[in-house]
Amino acid sequence: MDNNIIKVSHLQKFFGKNQVLKDVDFNVNEGDVTTIIGASGSGKSTLLRCINLLEKPSGGEILFHGKPITGKGFDPCSYRAKVGMCFQSFNLFNNMTVIENCMVGPVKVLKRPKAEAEEKALFYLKKVGMDPYIKAKPRQLSGGQKQRVAIARALAMEPEVLLFDEPTSALDPQMVGEVLSVMRQLAKEGLTMIIVTHEMAFARDVSTHVVYMADGVICEEGSPEKIFEHPENERTAEFLKRFNER
């Protein structure tokens, strides 16, 4: 398919003798909002970290626009500029202001002029509602504000795909909503996203595609309606039972 951005084939990942990913196949097309759900320890975050090359796959292949990302001569830095990532622990630079955090990637990696980087940083900080805090340091912000800055920082690189690794799991419950509303807006705007999340209502309402993982394999995937209302796999049904009973 022409609009295929990322293709994962027979992906495996070992940590020592422990196999965390077992023969994972996975496709992402342009404009997809893919949520990966499953119990802790099912391999979701490891899959995301392999897609971003923070972990090196032990076997199988990941293609970006048809080219293997672990191939000889492939530049991981320019790849990560196109496939950005937001972490659960924010990973902001504590010695930099909010706007400096959002400018550093475009200036250092994309070699953009400072004035242009500043303009883009302001644009994306405004988009996530953090433009009043441009001079603040991360220690002066709440968890929800830090995560919104982290999203703006990733957006400032203008990536083709944005990966989210449990972006709300380190937040107090009252701050979860402000981050999810930013992500809902990005989904509406057509940004291609892969999101590892425990927020089931968000996964059901925002995704175009849902992947359920358990024990390092994809047990079931499909539309939110199929996965949440008509799961075919027993493990998927069992996992979602508590959510559906609410």
C-alpha positions in Angstrom: 0.0 0.0 0.0 1.3 3.4 -1.0 0.5 5.1 2.2 2.3 2.6 4.4 4.8 4.3 6.6 6.0 1.7 9.1 6.0 -2.1 8.5 7.2 -4.5 11.3 7.8 -8.1 10.1 8.6 -11.1 12.4 10.1 -8.7 15.0 11.9 -10.4 17.9 13.6 -8.9 21.0 15.6 -10.8 23.6 17.0 -9.4 26.8 19.5 -12.1 27.6 17.6 -15.3 27.5 14.2 -13.6 28.1 12.3 -13.2 24.9 10.1 -10.1 25.2 8.8 -9.9 21.6 8.0 -13.0 19.6 7.3 -12.8 15.9 5.4 -9.5 15.9 3.9 -8.2 12.6 2.5 -4.7 12.5 1.7 -2.0 10.0 1.1 1.7 10.2 -0.4 3.7 7.4 -0.4 7.5 7.0 -3.0 9.1 9.3 -3.5 6.0 11.5 -4.0 6.5 15.2 -2.9 3.1 16.5 -3.3 2.3 20.2 -1.4 -0.7 21.7 -3.1 -2.1 24.8 -2.4 -5.0 27.1 -1.3 -5.9 30.6 2.0 -4.6 32.0 4.9 -6.7 30.8 3.2 -7.7 27.5 5.9 -6.1 25.4 4.1 -2.9 24.3 6.8 -0.4 25.3 9.6 -2.6 24.0 7.8 -2.7 20.6 7.6 1.1 20.6 11.3 1.4 21.7 12.3 -1.0 18.8 10.3 1.1 16.3 12.2 4.2 17.5 15.6 2.3 17.6 16.0 3.0 21.3 16.3 -0.8 21.5 17.9 -2.8 18.7 15.7 -5.6 17.4 17.1 -9.2 17.9 15.5 -10.5 14.8 13.0 -9.6 12.1 12.7 -6.3 10.2 11.3 -2.8 10.6 10.7 -0.9 7.4 10.2 2.9 7.1 8.8 3.8 3.7 10.0 0.4 2.5 13.6 0.8 3.8 15.0 -1.3 6.7 15.8 0.9 9.6 18.5 -1.4 10.9 20.2 -1.6 7.5 23.8 -0.6 6.8 24.3 3.1 6.4 20.9 4.0 7.9 21.1 7.2 9.9 19.1 6.7 13.2 19.3 10.4 14.1 17.5 11.6 10.9 15.1 8.7 11.3 14.2 9.8 14.8 13.6 13.3 13.6 10.8 11.8 11.4 9.6 9.3 14.0 9.4 11.3 17.3 8.7 9.9 20.8 7.0 11.2 23.9 7.9 9.3 27.1 6.0 8.7 30.3 8.7 10.5 32.3 8.7 13.6 30.0 12.6 13.6 29.5 12.7 17.4 29.4 16.1 19.2 29.8 15.9 20.6 33.3 18.5 23.3 32.7 16.6 24.8 29.8 13.4 26.9 29.6 10.3 25.6 28.0 11.0 27.3 24.7 14.6 26.2 24.7 13.5 22.6 25.2 11.4 23.0 22.0 14.1 24.7 20.0 17.1 22.5 20.7 16.1 19.6 18.3 15.3 21.8 15.3 18.5 23.8 15.8 20.9 20.9 16.5 19.4 18.1 14.4 17.5 19.8 11.6 20.0 22.7 11.5 17.2 25.3 11.4 18.1 29.0 12.0 17.3 30.0 15.6 14.6 32.5 14.6 12.8 29.9 12.6 13.1 27.3 15.4 11.8 29.8 17.9 8.8 30.7 15.7 7.9 26.9 15.3 8.4 26.3 19.0 6.0 29.1 19.9 3.5 27.8 17.3 3.5 24.3 18.9 3.6 25.5 22.5 0.5 27.5 21.7 -1.2 24.5 20.1 -0.8 22.5 23.4 -1.7 25.6 25.5 1.7 26.1 27.0 2.7 29.4 25.4 2.3 31.4 28.7 5.1 29.3 30.2 7.9 29.8 27.6 10.3 31.2 30.1 9.6 28.6 32.9 12.0 25.8 33.8 10.5 22.2 34.0 10.8 22.2 37.8 8.2 25.0 37.9 5.6 23.0 36.0 3.0 20.3 36.9 3.3 16.8 35.4 0.5 17.6 32.9 2.2 20.8 31.9 5.6 19.0 31.5 4.0 16.3 29.3 2.3 19.0 27.1 5.7 20.7 26.7 7.2 17.3 25.8 4.5 16.9 23.1 5.2 20.4 21.7 8.9 19.6 21.7 8.3 16.4 19.6 5.9 18.3 17.3 8.5 21.1 16.7 10.5 18.5 14.8 7.5 18.1 12.5 7.7 14.3 12.5 5.8 12.0 10.2 4.9 9.7 13.0 4.7 10.4 16.8 5.1 7.6 19.3 3.7 7.9 22.8 4.8 5.5 25.5 2.1 5.6 28.2 2.1 9.4 28.2 -0.4 9.7 31.1 0.9 7.0 33.5 3.1 9.3 35.5 0.4 11.9 35.9 -2.1 12.6 38.7 -5.6 11.7 37.6 -6.7 15.3 37.4 -3.9 16.0 34.9 -4.6 13.1 32.6 -7.5 14.9 30.8 -5.4 17.9 29.8 -2.8 15.6 28.0 -5.4 13.4 26.4 -7.3 16.4 25.0 -4.1 17.6 23.3 -3.7 14.1 21.8 -7.4 14.0 20.7 -6.8 17.2 18.8 -3.7 15.9 17.1 -5.7 12.8 16.1 -8.4 15.0 14.6 -5.7 16.9 12.6 -4.6 13.6 11.0 -1.2 13.1 12.7 0.0 9.5 12.4 0.4 8.2 16.0 1.3 5.0 17.8 0.2 5.1 21.4 0.9 2.6 24.2 -1.8 3.4 26.7 -3.8 2.1 29.7 -6.6 4.7 29.0 -9.2 2.3 27.5 -11.9 4.9 26.8 -9.3 7.0 25.0 -8.2 4.0 22.9 -11.8 3.2 22.0 -12.8 6.7 21.1 -9.7 8.1 19.3 -8.0 5.1 17.6 -8.4 4.1 14.0 -6.7 0.8 14.9 -6.3 -1.1 18.2 -3.6 -3.7 18.9 -4.0 -6.0 21.9 -0.7 -7.6 23.1 0.0 -10.3 25.6 3.3 -12.2 26.4 5.2 -10.6 23.6 2.8 -11.4 20.8 -0.1 -9.6 19.1 -3.2 -11.6 20.1 -5.7 -9.5 18.2 -5.9 -6.3 16.2 -8.6 -4.4 14.4 -11.0 -1.4 14.5 -11.9 -0.1 18.0 -15.5 -1.4 17.5 -14.2 -4.9 16.7 -11.7 -5.1 19.6 -13.9 -3.4 22.3 -17.3 -4.8 21.3 -16.6 -8.0 19.4 -13.3 -9.4 20.4 -12.6 -12.9 19.0 -9.6 -13.8 21.1 -10.4 -15.1 24.7 -7.5 -13.2 26.2 -8.6 -9.9 24.6 -12.2 -10.4 25.9 -10.9 -11.2 29.4 -8.6 -8.2 29.4 -11.4 -5.8 28.4 -14.0 -7.4 30.6 -13.3 -5.1 33.5 -13.4 -2.0 31.3 -16.6 -3.0 29.5 -18.4 -3.7 32.9 -17.9 -0.1 34.0 
